[in-house]
Amino acid sequence: MFGTYKENDVKILLTDISGKVKPLGTKEREERIQTGVHYSEMLPIEYEPSAAYMQIYQDALLRYSKMTAKAVAVVAEQIWQQKGKNVVLVSLARAGTSIGVLIKRYIAFRYHVEIPHYTISILRGRGIDHNAMAYILSKHMAEDIQFVDGWTGKGAIQNELNQAMKQYPNVDAGLAVLSDPAHIASKYGTHEDFLIASSCLNATVSGLLSRTFYRKDIIGENEFHGAIFYRNLMEQDVTYEFIHAVEQYFAIEETDNTPMADVSKTAKQEIEKICADFDIHDIHLVKPSIGETTRVLLRRVPWKILVHRLDDEEHLGQIYQLAKEKGVPIIEYPLENYKACGLIQKIADN
């Protein structure tokens, strides 16, 4: 175990590569990504939030913890009804890890059963960590596995899971997420694009772990995908502040586990329209949803930010603050499935 998650909350199937990889600045990393270097072969320098941004995070935590708890309850009940007490949660590091912890804690609270929870790496264009899958399948039945993530953007990770699970025909590729504006998860708390406070920060709300990493000169043939443990950020770690803020509402949501309001327009059509309207030829430069837009601002080179309403400070405060700090224009655009969408600056011809 490494990182600051507790061992009884999650077993981290990642290799500690601390000190082996030098994180790169945002512009250098973006240039490399857009000229063909895979994002998993590099790590970004962690964004150090300003005091103003942390205030917005704290406000988001207060505003959305109850809604997050309801989404946890809804999706946990769906998992329980389908898989029962033998379920094995496999969260996708790193955004899914804290969500997996919350689902595990909700099931313990509601049904008094301690279920196993692992977190593993999956990389768009590279697939799932097969060594981690082999480890899990050596201890559990394939039919009991339930993949967990935080939210859906375009559905790229779901597509990656679908491909990866062709090698594991008895494992259900369906994702369980809290927010599913893309309408592609098999289990979800809501289709609404709402702010999950953990999406506002990076390592400091994710057990001080980096995003996952894979490069053959550093990761051995029989090793799990890698991650860095940012021990230097111990004083800024708010991982359990987030988890405790949400789980305090479990008792309130215990008897109200119906999915939240639905929406009708397809996410795929919306993304295609954005590409057409802004003359974008690479769909990977379009990152819809509050969570993905925040990520674009935290660790990519943003071009523009689209929002469904310019005056939506309540839902988009952290996006406005980051855009202000980085000098990124915000444009009102008639989004339907999403409240925000980040557009990445095209730096080089691929």
Beta strands, then each sheet from edge to edge (+ up, - down):
strand 1: 11-12
strand 2: 15-16
strand 3: 88-92
strand 4: 117-120
strand 5: 122-123
strand 6: 127-128
strand 7: 145-148
strand 8: 175-179
strand 9: 187-190
strand 10: 226-227
strand 11: 286-288
strand 12: 302-307
strand 13: 330-332
strand 14: 340-344
sheet 1: 1+ 4+ 3+ 7+ 8+ 9+
sheet 2: 2+ 10+
sheet 3: 5+ 6-
sheet 4: 11+ 14- 12+ 13+
end
